[in-house]
């Protein structure tokens, strides 16, 4: 990292402000155009006089490569075509978070660089592929990723995670004791098969779960309370929702901002940090749920 580490770096829980706007986005996976679009959204809010905070819910890196760089070989299920520019994106991001109110959460793809299991999506080893591209910048990127929080919590009642809220710690202090390299039983995450990560403690579940029950969500919302009152809902990515978002009950919102979607369907969240939310039912398309490309 540079010299101005943000306040959330090195913590497992990022505590968000109690005023201004909260912008939430998910799963860029090396899409530099979508990253730039989010930067423009943040800049427009600031130019309008709003104190705005951007939360990126993990998986900023590791996009399609190889033959998929050719548009004619691009499959429809990956949405709009783009070329993976993860190295450029993450290097810019390291500097961007130092001069803006931007919070980055750990995703399962970032975890692969700092103690997590090998991720094989478009390459046999996504982390090794990116690190080879980064070359001498690799150590700086690893330091940055090692300090990313696992979740962000706002006094307005919103919790941001990468994956679905399938597990929790008992309270905020217990989250800070989590280790990205090893489970509580001392097992190295890099040795845990992917199919077992869902059950590899809170870290494994919050990075890999694609679904959770209402009770799972409520447990996390209680444990992450900032004022004794349970939080209202969890917003997360990791899975692909073709329409851009899906509400599950009162407590969960799965949001898709970039990866796997056509540009017309990409969504981000815009919340009032000075308000107290009670349910995802309060989130409206065109008001709180907005298109990245209107």
C-alpha positions as CSV (number, residue, x, y, z in Angstrom):
1,X,0.0,0.0,0.0
2,X,0.9,3.6,-0.1
3,X,1.5,5.7,3.0
4,X,-2.1,6.7,3.9
5,X,-3.8,3.5,5.0
6,X,-7.6,3.9,5.3
7,X,-9.1,3.5,8.8
8,X,-10.7,0.2,8.0
9,X,-7.5,-1.5,6.6
10,X,-6.3,-4.3,8.9
11,X,-9.7,-4.8,10.6
12,X,-12.2,-7.5,10.0
13,X,-15.2,-5.1,10.4
14,X,-15.3,-1.8,8.6
15,X,-17.6,0.6,10.5
16,X,-19.3,3.0,8.2
17,X,-20.4,6.6,8.8
18,X,-23.7,7.7,10.3
19,X,-24.4,10.4,7.7
20,X,-24.1,10.9,4.0
21,X,-24.7,8.3,1.3
22,X,-23.7,4.7,1.0
23,X,-23.0,3.2,-2.5
24,X,-22.7,-0.5,-2.6
25,X,-21.4,-2.6,-5.6
26,X,-20.3,-6.2,-6.1
27,X,-18.1,-8.5,-8.1
28,X,-16.1,-6.5,-10.7
29,X,-13.8,-9.4,-11.4
30,X,-11.3,-7.3,-13.4
31,X,-13.9,-5.3,-15.4
32,X,-12.1,-1.9,-15.6
33,X,-14.9,-0.2,-17.4
34,X,-17.4,-1.0,-14.6
35,X,-14.9,0.1,-12.0
36,X,-14.5,3.4,-13.8
37,X,-18.2,3.8,-14.0
38,X,-18.5,3.4,-10.2
39,X,-15.7,6.0,-9.7
40,X,-17.8,8.4,-11.8
41,X,-20.9,7.7,-9.8
42,X,-19.0,8.5,-6.6
43,X,-17.5,11.6,-8.1
44,X,-21.0,12.8,-9.3
45,X,-22.3,12.4,-5.8
46,X,-19.5,14.4,-4.4
47,X,-19.9,17.1,-7.0
48,X,-23.6,17.3,-6.0
49,X,-22.4,18.1,-2.4
50,X,-23.1,14.7,-0.9
51,X,-20.7,12.9,1.5
52,X,-20.7,9.5,-0.2
53,X,-19.0,6.3,0.8
54,X,-18.5,3.4,-1.7
55,X,-18.3,-0.2,-0.6
56,X,-17.0,-2.8,-3.0
57,X,-18.2,-6.2,-1.7
58,X,-15.2,-8.3,-2.8
59,X,-14.1,-10.2,-6.0
60,X,-12.6,-7.1,-7.5
61,X,-10.1,-9.3,-9.4
62,X,-9.9,-12.4,-11.6
63,X,-11.8,-12.1,-14.8
64,X,-12.0,-14.0,-18.1
65,X,-8.8,-14.4,-20.0
66,X,-7.2,-16.5,-22.7
67,X,-9.4,-17.1,-25.8
68,X,-12.3,-15.3,-24.1
69,X,-10.6,-12.0,-24.8
70,X,-11.9,-12.5,-28.4
71,X,-15.5,-11.1,-28.6
72,X,-16.6,-13.8,-31.1
73,X,-15.7,-16.5,-28.5
74,X,-17.5,-14.8,-25.6
75,X,-20.4,-16.9,-24.2
76,X,-23.7,-15.2,-23.5
77,X,-23.8,-16.5,-19.9
78,X,-21.0,-14.1,-19.1
79,X,-23.0,-11.0,-20.1
80,X,-21.4,-8.1,-21.8
81,X,-17.9,-8.7,-23.2
82,X,-14.9,-7.3,-21.5
83,X,-11.2,-8.0,-21.2
84,X,-9.8,-8.9,-17.8
85,X,-7.7,-6.0,-16.5
86,X,-7.4,-7.1,-12.9
87,X,-3.8,-5.9,-12.5
88,X,-4.6,-2.4,-13.6
89,X,-7.7,-2.3,-11.5
90,X,-6.2,-3.4,-8.2
91,X,-3.2,-1.1,-8.5
92,X,-5.5,1.9,-9.1
93,X,-7.7,0.7,-6.3
94,X,-4.9,0.8,-3.8
95,X,-4.4,4.5,-4.5
96,X,-8.1,5.3,-4.9
97,X,-9.0,4.1,-1.4
98,X,-6.4,6.5,0.1
99,X,-8.0,9.6,-1.4
100,X,-11.7,8.7,-1.3
101,X,-14.2,7.1,1.1
102,X,-14.1,3.7,-0.5
103,X,-14.1,0.4,1.5
104,X,-13.1,-2.9,-0.1
105,X,-14.2,-6.2,1.3
106,X,-12.4,-9.5,1.0
107,X,-14.0,-11.9,-1.5
108,X,-13.1,-15.5,-2.2
109,X,-10.9,-14.4,-5.1
110,X,-8.9,-12.0,-3.0
111,X,-8.6,-14.6,-0.3
112,X,-6.8,-16.9,-2.8
113,X,-3.9,-14.4,-2.6
114,X,-3.7,-14.3,1.2
115,X,-4.1,-17.8,2.5
116,X,-7.3,-19.0,0.9
117,X,-7.7,-22.1,-1.4
118,X,-6.8,-22.0,-5.0
119,X,-9.6,-20.6,-7.2
120,X,-9.8,-22.0,-10.7
121,X,-12.4,-20.2,-12.8
122,X,-10.7,-19.1,-16.0
123,X,-7.2,-20.3,-15.2
124,X,-5.9,-23.3,-13.2
125,X,-4.7,-20.9,-10.5
126,X,-6.3,-17.4,-10.7
127,X,-4.1,-15.9,-8.0
128,X,-0.9,-17.2,-9.6
129,X,-2.0,-15.9,-13.0
130,X,-2.6,-12.4,-11.6
131,X,0.5,-12.3,-9.5
132,X,2.6,-13.2,-12.6
133,X,1.1,-10.3,-14.4
134,X,1.7,-8.0,-11.4
135,X,5.4,-8.9,-11.3
136,X,7.3,-6.6,-8.9
137,X,4.0,-5.0,-7.7
138,X,2.8,-8.4,-6.3
139,X,4.1,-7.8,-2.8
140,X,2.3,-4.5,-2.5
141,X,-1.0,-6.0,-3.8
142,X,-0.7,-8.9,-1.3
143,X,-0.2,-6.4,1.6
144,X,-3.3,-4.5,0.5
145,X,-5.5,-7.6,0.1
146,X,-4.3,-9.0,3.5
147,X,-5.8,-6.0,5.2
148,X,-9.3,-6.1,3.7
149,X,-12.3,-6.4,6.1
150,X,-14.6,-9.3,5.9
151,X,-17.7,-7.2,6.3
152,X,-18.9,-3.6,6.7
153,X,-21.6,-2.3,9.1
154,X,-23.5,0.9,9.0
155,X,-25.6,2.6,11.8
156,X,-28.4,2.8,9.3
157,X,-28.9,-1.0,9.8
158,X,-27.1,-2.4,6.7
159,X,-24.4,-5.1,6.7
160,X,-22.3,-5.7,3.6
161,X,-20.6,-9.0,3.0
162,X,-19.2,-10.8,0.0
163,X,-21.2,-14.1,0.2
164,X,-24.5,-14.9,1.7
165,X,-24.8,-14.6,5.6
166,X,-24.7,-18.3,6.3
167,X,-22.5,-17.9,9.5
168,X,-21.6,-15.4,12.1
169,X,-19.4,-14.7,15.1
170,X,-21.2,-13.9,18.4
171,X,-20.3,-10.2,18.3
172,X,-18.1,-7.6,16.6
173,X,-15.1,-8.2,18.8
174,X,-15.1,-11.9,17.9
175,X,-14.9,-11.0,14.2
176,X,-11.7,-9.1,14.8
177,X,-10.1,-12.3,16.1
178,X,-10.6,-14.2,12.9
179,X,-7.7,-15.3,10.8
180,X,-7.6,-15.4,7.0
181,X,-4.9,-18.1,6.9
182,X,-6.3,-20.7,9.3
183,X,-9.6,-21.9,10.8
184,X,-10.2,-21.8,14.5
185,X,-9.1,-25.5,14.5
186,X,-5.7,-24.5,13.0
187,X,-6.4,-25.9,9.5
188,X,-4.9,-23.9,6.7
189,X,-7.6,-22.6,4.4
190,X,-5.4,-23.3,1.4
191,X,-5.8,-27.0,2.3
192,X,-9.6,-26.9,2.6
193,X,-11.4,-28.4,-0.5
194,X,-13.7,-25.8,-2.1
195,X,-16.8,-27.8,-1.4
196,X,-16.0,-27.7,2.3
197,X,-15.4,-24.0,2.6
198,X,-19.1,-23.3,3.4
199,X,-18.5,-25.2,6.6
200,X,-15.0,-23.9,7.4
201,X,-16.1,-21.3,10.0
202,X,-17.3,-17.8,9.5
203,X,-14.6,-16.8,7.0
204,X,-15.3,-19.8,4.7
205,X,-19.1,-19.2,4.8
206,X,-19.1,-15.5,4.3
207,X,-16.7,-15.9,1.3
208,X,-18.3,-18.8,-0.4
209,X,-22.0,-19.2,0.5
210,X,-24.6,-18.4,-2.3
211,X,-27.6,-18.7,0.0
212,X,-28.6,-18.5,3.6
213,X,-31.8,-19.0,5.6
214,X,-33.7,-16.1,7.3
215,X,-32.4,-17.3,10.6
216,X,-28.8,-17.3,9.4
217,X,-29.3,-13.7,8.3
218,X,-31.0,-12.7,11.6
219,X,-28.1,-14.2,13.6
220,X,-25.6,-12.1,11.7
221,X,-27.7,-9.0,12.0
222,X,-28.0,-9.4,15.8
223,X,-24.3,-10.1,16.2
224,X,-23.2,-7.0,14.2
225,X,-25.4,-4.5,16.0
226,X,-23.8,-1.2,16.7
227,X,-26.4,0.1,19.2
228,X,-28.0,-3.0,20.7
229,X,-30.7,-3.1,18.0
230,X,-30.3,-5.8,15.3
231,X,-29.4,-4.5,11.9
232,X,-32.0,-4.6,9.2
233,X,-30.6,-6.5,6.2
234,X,-27.5,-7.9,4.6
235,X,-26.4,-7.0,1.1
236,X,-24.0,-9.3,-0.7
237,X,-22.8,-10.5,-4.1
238,X,-20.8,-13.6,-5.0
239,X,-23.8,-15.2,-6.9
240,X,-25.0,-13.9,-10.2
241,X,-28.6,-12.4,-10.4
242,X,-29.4,-11.9,-14.0
243,X,-31.9,-9.1,-13.3
244,X,-29.3,-7.3,-11.1
245,X,-30.8,-8.0,-7.7
246,X,-32.9,-10.4,-5.7
247,X,-34.6,-9.8,-2.4
248,X,-34.9,-12.8,0.0
249,X,-37.4,-12.3,2.8
250,X,-36.9,-9.1,4.8
251,X,-33.3,-9.6,5.6
252,X,-31.3,-10.3,2.4
253,X,-30.4,-8.6,-0.8
254,X,-28.2,-10.3,-3.4
255,X,-26.8,-7.6,-5.7
256,X,-25.1,-8.0,-9.1
257,X,-23.2,-4.9,-10.3
258,X,-20.8,-6.3,-12.9
259,X,-19.7,-9.9,-13.5
260,X,-21.9,-12.1,-15.5
261,X,-24.4,-9.4,-16.5
262,X,-25.2,-7.4,-19.6
263,X,-24.6,-3.7,-19.1
264,X,-28.3,-2.9,-19.1
265,X,-28.9,-5.1,-16.0
266,X,-26.0,-4.0,-13.8
267,X,-27.2,-2.5,-10.5
268,X,-25.7,-0.8,-7.5
269,X,-27.2,0.3,-4.2
270,X,-27.6,3.9,-3.0
271,X,-28.6,4.3,0.7
272,X,-29.1,7.2,3.1
273,X,-26.7,6.6,6.0
274,X,-28.7,9.0,8.2
275,X,-31.8,6.8,7.9
276,X,-32.6,3.7,9.9
277,X,-33.7,0.9,7.5
278,X,-36.1,-1.8,8.7
279,X,-36.3,-4.2,5.7
280,X,-35.3,-4.8,2.1
281,X,-38.9,-4.0,1.3
282,X,-37.9,-0.3,1.6
283,X,-35.5,-0.6,-1.3
284,X,-37.0,0.6,-4.6
285,X,-35.8,0.4,-8.1
286,X,-34.9,3.8,-9.4
287,X,-34.5,5.2,-5.9
288,X,-32.2,2.9,-3.8
289,X,-31.5,0.3,-6.4
290,X,-30.0,2.0,-9.4
291,X,-28.6,1.0,-12.8
292,X,-24.9,1.4,-13.3
293,X,-25.6,2.4,-16.9
294,X,-28.9,4.3,-16.9
